[in-house]
Amino acid sequence: MSKNTTQVSLVIIVVCSAPTGYWRGGHQFVKGNNEIVVDEFTEEQLARINADPRLQVLQGEDEATKTGGNSNPQGPLDESGLERLAKLKLIIPKLEQGNKAHFTKDGKPQLEELAKHDLKVRGKERDELWAHFTATQDDNGEQD
C-alpha cells in the first residue's frame, strides 16, 4: 500500500507593466498577469522580482487552492479582481490613516474615496479586496 502524499507549491501572480514584456530573475514576464511557481526560483531571484518597480506581486495561492482546496479564506481572485487589487495597492498609500473621509471606523477604505481614485466597487467587493490586501501585509503594515 503506497502513501498518498501531496506536495503543495506556492503560485504567485506577478503583474508586468512593461508594454513589450520583461525579463527579471531568469524569467520572461508578459504584459499583464503572470502565474509563477515560487519553488522554481531562488530567494535571490524572488527578491529581485519583488523589488522591481515594473513588476508587482499580487497574490499567492497554493496548488491545492487552485485545484479545489481552500487555504485562503477569501478564495483566489479572478483576473478582474487582481486588477482591482492592483489599483487598491496604488491608492492606499495616497490615503491618510485616521482621516474619517478616507477610512471607515473599521479601518477599511471609504467607497467614495476609492471611487475618486477610479476604483468603483461595492462594499462586498471592497471588503474582499481589503481582506486580500491586508493578508499580504507584514506586522508593520508594509506590503510583503
N, C-alpha and C positions, 0 to 999 in steps of 0.2 A: 504494500500500500504506500503510495507516494504522498508526501506532504503537499498541501496546496498553499503555496506562498505567493503573495502578491507584492511586487516591487512597485513603489509609488515614486513617480518622478514629478518634480515641480515644473509647471509650464508657466512662463510669464508672457505677457503681451507687451511688446515694445512698439511704440508709435514712432515712425520715422517721418520727420518733417522735410527732409531733403527732396526736392521735386523729381530728381532722377534716381533716387535710391542712394545708398550709402554703405560703406564698409566700416565696421568697428569690431574689435575683438575677434578678428578672424571670421566674421560672418557678414554676409551681404544682406542688408535690410532694404526692402522695397518701400516706396512711399505708402504711408498708412500703417495699418496694424500688421504686426509680425508675431507669430507664436514661436517661442523658442523653449527648448527643454534645458533647464538650468544645469542638469548633470553633464551636459555636453560642453560646458565652459569651465575654465579655471576661475579661481577667485579674482585673479588679476584682470581677466577678460571681462568678467561681470562688473568689476569696479569701473573699468573704462566705459562700458555701456551705460552704467548708472550716472557717470559724471559728464557724459556728452550732452551738450545742450540741444543737439539735433535729434536726440533720442529721448523718449520718455517711457519709463517703465510704469505701466498702468495697473497691472493686476497679476497676482499669482494664483494658480489653482493647480491641484494635483491631478494626475491622470485618473484617479478614482473618481474625482468630482466630475471630470469630463465624461466618464463612462457611466454615470448614474449615481455615484456616491454623493454625499453631501457634507463635506468637511467645512464648507464655507456657509455660515448660516444665512447669508443674503443670497447665495447662489451666484453662479457666474453671470456676468453682464453680457448682453448681446453686443453687436458692433455699434449700434446707435447709443447704447448705454455707455460703452467705452469712450465714445466721442464726447458724450455729455460729461463723463467723469474727467476727461482731459480738460474740458472747459472749466469745470469746477476747480480743478487744481490750479488753474491760472487765475481764477477770480479770487479765491480765498486770501492770498497774500495782500490783495488790494483792500480788503475789508478790515475794519477796526474792531478788535475784540472789545467787548464791553459796550459797544455802541448799539443801543436798542433798535436803531434803524437798520443795522446790518445783521444782527443775530437775535434769535429768539431767546427767551429766558432759559430754554433747554440747551442753548449753545449752538443751535443749527442756524445756517444762513437764512435770512428772510427771503421769501419768494420774490418779493418786489425788488429787492436788491440784486438778486440773481438775474431777474428779467432786465434790469438796467444794463447788465453786462452781457446781454444777448444769450442768456440761458433761461429759456422759458419752460418751467416744469411745474407740475402739481406737487402738493405736499407729499404724497406717497412716493413719487419719483425722487423728490429731493431727499426724503428720508433714506431711500435705498442707496442713492449716490453718496450721501453723507456717511452711511454705515461702511461703504467700501472705502471712502476717503479716510475715515478715522481708523479703519483696520490696518492701513498702511503707514500709520504714524508711529514713531518711536515714543518712548516715555517722556521726551522733552517737547513733544508736539511737532517734531520735524518729520518730514516725509522720509520713509526708508529708501 
